[in-house]
Structure formats: structure tokens, C-alpha cells
């Protein structure tokens, strides 16, 4: 069942705080999906999945695998969008150990792992799908009113990135209704093409054709 976002009303709008920029990286014309394995930030770079150390910014590894859009990590395997499929990749060997169909049939964007399932953005259809990681079956759908370019969960909160026209934001949305709860607006000319949380106070945001990844502060919560 699709759950529809009913309005653009929010409880909070603020300028995104960019903490740090990484890159541009050599031989990376476009940064797509982004994920975090607890130590390194990984990003989709077309024909490779690349990793860097967020403390130093240093490149640490590259895996040769088709990497067109969203990237996710379940604690053991990577999941990588490539054309109309999602590949399950063994980080130890770089081998693709399984594939499932992508719900957007090639029009997919963000990808993240949460609640034992995958969450996939369907870019121009402005949707986020929760899917079974073994079969690709769609379990539920949340609708947005902006293009979806990245998806992540942190502390029970669902966030997604947007990039539409000359505007880009990182949005906190209600996972049941799709209602926008918070908006972090990116500076003019700065766009988000992939999104992942570090599990704490930072988001890692892919920068598209800038070839960069940016660390963005997540709004602090009252303890």
C-alpha cells in the first residue's frame, strides 16, 4: 500500500551545516550512492565501489563492480544498484553473490539497510520502497513530493535526499505518512546524489558531478 505525503508543511527548516568536504576524487566523474561500514565511507563511482577514511580523507580501497546509484551495507555485505538490479557484494572478495530486481526498473536512486530490509528510492516517481532483500518484493511504499536521490535511517528516523531543479535538501520524513518533519537546505549549487548516516550526528552526502562527498551535521536531539 502506498502511503502518501500530504503537504510540504514542516516542523523545522534550517540551512544544512556542512562539516567537511572530501574530494574531488581521482577518476571519479560522478558520486552516486553512499554508505558507511562503521569505519570507512563507500561510494558508487560508476564502474567501481570506492572507499575512503573519513578521518583523513585518504582513499583506502576500490572494488570493481557496476555501481550506478544507491549503496547499502547490512553489516556483512554491500548492496549496490546497477541498472535494473540490486547486487549483493561480498566485501572480502568483491564477488557479486546474489542479485534481485530493483523496484524502479532502472529508475532507482538511494539505497539503505534498516529493520532487516532494504529501502530504495525511486527517483523521478518520488517514492521510497521497503523491499525484501532476498526476493526484491515490495513490502510498502512511501510517497514524497520531491525527487528522491538518497535514503537513510538513523535512531529510528527516516531521512531522504532531494535534488530537483536547482534545489537540494536532506529531509526527515514520517515513515508511515511521508509527512516532512524537518528540512536541511543545501547551499545554492550544492546537490545531494546519495545519502547515509554514520549512525551518530553526521550524514555523508554524495555530491554528484562535483566528485565530492560531504559530511553534513544532523540536527541535535534533546537528551
Secondary structure, 3 states (H helix, E strand, C coil): CEECCCCCCCCCEEECCEEEEECCCCCCCCECCEEECCCEEEEECEEEEEEEECCCCCEEEEEEEEECCCEEECCCEEEEEECCEEEEEECCCCCEEEEEECCCCCCEEEEEEECCEEEEEECCCCEEEEECCCCCCEEEEEECCCCCCEEEEECCEEEEEEEECCEEEEEEECCCCCCEEEEEECCCCCCCCEEEECCCCEEEEECECCCCEEEEECCCCCC
